[in-house]
Amino acid sequence: MPRLILASQSPARRQLLLNAGVQPEIHVSHVDEEAIEAQMPDATPGELCLALAKAKSEAVASDYADDPEAIVVACDSVFDVDGRAFSKADSPEQVRERWALMMGRSGVLRTGHWIVLPSTGAEVGEVCSTVVHMGTPTRREQDAYLATGEPLQVAGGFTIDALGGAFVEGIEGDPSNVVGLSLPTLRRLLADLGVVWTDLWATT
């Protein structure tokens, strides 16, 4: 049976796959994201998230070269506001700075997806983009949300599937992409590699 190896430590991505009937195996890549970003100073948000996903997937795939059933999937998400990419914030202060630019406006959550079949070397990738309309939480609400620690764990400093969902007014596009992994995009990319999505259900 095919084994889906998720090159991510994101609990949200893992739960998303579990809810979709797929039991992923977790293998974190430990890729130096800052070094990759430094090498791409002029990259667009879409180019950056795809490059990071590719690096993560290829790094993990090297450990499964002899496994014909392994399928390595990696994702990287950024929140694009006016062409500027916001990934995970480094501090509460940085979260507040970003919120000041984001709240009451619309941005684009871009997720790069990259899949590698280690045994053959076949690989494919794509960026999925979803427009997100942010609300305007009060200072008290922002303080309470920041105190939970959740904004420091996700791209853009908010979630749609957890505590931050109440601060998102609406979206245009795939909702699973805002969680960090577009299920329709993943299904299509797997099909390009000859993998049938429903065959992965057997691994649960």
C-alpha positions in Angstrom: 0.0 0.0 0.0 1.2 3.6 -0.6 2.6 5.4 2.3 2.1 9.1 2.5 5.1 10.7 4.3 4.2 14.3 5.4 7.4 16.4 5.7 5.8 18.8 8.2 5.3 19.0 12.0 2.1 21.0 11.6 -0.7 19.5 13.7 -3.2 21.2 11.5 -2.0 19.6 8.3 -1.8 16.2 9.9 -5.4 16.6 11.2 -6.6 17.8 7.9 -5.3 14.6 6.2 -6.7 12.4 9.0 -10.2 14.0 8.6 -9.9 13.2 4.8 -9.3 9.6 5.5 -5.5 9.5 5.1 -3.1 8.5 7.9 0.2 10.3 7.2 3.6 9.4 8.6 5.4 12.4 10.0 9.0 13.1 9.0 10.1 16.6 9.6 12.7 17.9 7.1 14.6 20.4 9.4 15.4 22.5 6.3 17.0 25.8 6.9 14.2 28.0 5.7 16.0 31.3 6.5 18.9 30.3 4.4 16.6 29.5 1.4 14.8 32.8 1.8 18.1 34.7 1.9 19.0 33.1 -1.4 15.8 34.4 -3.0 15.6 38.1 -2.0 13.5 39.0 -5.1 11.1 36.0 -5.0 7.4 36.5 -5.1 5.4 35.0 -2.2 4.3 32.2 -4.5 7.8 31.4 -5.7 9.1 31.4 -2.1 6.5 29.0 -0.6 7.0 26.6 -3.6 10.7 26.7 -3.2 10.5 25.9 0.5 8.0 23.1 -0.1 10.3 21.6 -2.8 13.4 21.8 -0.5 11.5 20.1 2.4 10.1 17.3 0.2 13.4 16.5 -1.5 15.3 16.5 1.8 12.9 13.9 3.3 12.7 11.9 0.1 16.4 11.1 0.2 15.6 8.8 3.2 13.1 6.8 1.3 14.9 6.0 -2.0 14.5 2.3 -1.5 10.8 2.4 -0.6 8.6 2.0 -3.7 5.5 2.8 -1.7 6.7 6.0 -0.2 5.1 9.3 -1.3 6.7 12.4 0.3 4.5 15.5 0.6 5.7 18.9 1.8 3.9 22.2 2.1 4.8 25.8 3.0 2.4 28.6 3.5 2.7 32.4 3.5 0.1 35.1 3.8 0.6 37.6 1.0 -0.4 41.2 1.7 0.4 43.6 -1.2 3.0 41.2 -2.6 4.8 40.8 0.8 5.0 37.3 2.3 4.3 36.8 5.9 5.2 33.4 7.3 5.4 32.5 11.0 6.2 35.5 13.2 9.2 35.4 15.5 7.7 37.3 18.4 4.4 38.8 19.8 5.6 42.2 18.7 6.0 41.0 15.2 2.5 39.5 15.2 1.1 42.9 16.3 3.0 44.7 13.5 1.6 42.3 10.9 -1.9 42.5 12.3 -1.8 46.2 11.9 -1.3 45.7 8.2 -3.7 42.9 7.8 -6.8 43.6 9.9 -9.8 44.9 8.0 -8.2 44.1 4.7 -7.9 41.2 2.3 -4.8 39.1 1.7 -3.9 35.9 -0.1 -2.9 32.7 1.7 -0.5 30.9 -0.7 0.6 27.3 0.0 3.3 25.7 -2.0 2.8 21.9 -2.4 5.6 19.6 -3.6 5.4 15.8 -4.0 8.2 13.4 -4.6 8.1 9.6 -5.4 11.5 8.8 -3.9 11.9 5.4 -5.6 11.6 6.9 -9.1 12.6 10.5 -8.6 9.4 11.8 -10.1 8.2 15.0 -8.6 5.6 17.7 -9.1 4.5 20.9 -7.4 2.0 23.7 -7.4 0.9 26.8 -5.5 -2.7 27.1 -4.3 -4.0 30.6 -3.5 -7.0 31.5 -1.4 -8.2 35.1 -0.8 -8.8 35.8 2.9 -10.9 38.7 4.2 -9.8 39.6 7.7 -12.0 41.1 10.3 -11.2 43.9 12.8 -10.9 42.3 16.3 -10.7 44.8 19.2 -7.5 45.3 21.1 -8.9 43.2 23.9 -9.7 40.3 21.5 -6.2 40.6 20.0 -4.6 40.5 23.4 -6.6 37.4 24.3 -5.8 35.7 21.0 -2.1 36.5 21.3 -2.0 35.1 24.8 -3.0 31.7 23.6 0.2 31.4 21.5 -1.7 30.3 18.4 -0.7 33.3 16.3 3.0 32.4 16.6 2.4 28.9 15.2 0.9 29.8 11.8 1.6 31.8 8.7 0.1 35.2 8.9 -0.6 35.0 12.6 -4.1 33.6 12.3 -6.0 30.3 11.7 -9.4 29.5 10.1 -9.9 26.1 11.8 -9.2 27.0 15.4 -9.4 30.1 17.7 -8.6 32.6 14.9 -11.6 31.5 12.8 -13.8 34.1 14.4 -11.6 36.9 13.0 -11.9 35.8 9.4 -14.8 37.4 7.7 -14.7 35.2 4.6 -12.6 33.5 1.9 -12.6 33.0 -1.8 -11.2 29.7 -2.9 -10.3 26.4 -1.2 -10.8 26.5 2.6 -8.4 23.6 3.3 -5.6 25.7 1.7 -6.0 28.2 4.5 -5.4 25.4 7.0 -2.1 24.8 5.2 -2.7 22.0 2.7 -5.1 22.1 -0.2 -6.8 18.7 -0.5 -8.0 19.2 -4.1 -4.6 20.4 -5.1 -2.9 17.4 -3.5 -5.4 15.0 -5.1 -4.6 16.4 -8.6 -0.9 16.4 -8.1 -1.0 12.8 -6.9 -3.0 11.9 -10.0 -0.3 13.5 -12.2 2.1 11.0 -10.6 -0.2 8.1 -11.1 -1.4 7.8 -7.6 -5.2 7.5 -7.0 -6.4 9.5 -4.0 -8.9 7.0 -2.7 -6.1 4.3 -2.6 -4.6 6.3 0.3 -7.8 5.7 2.3 -6.6 2.1 2.7 -3.7 3.3 4.9 -6.0 4.4 7.8 
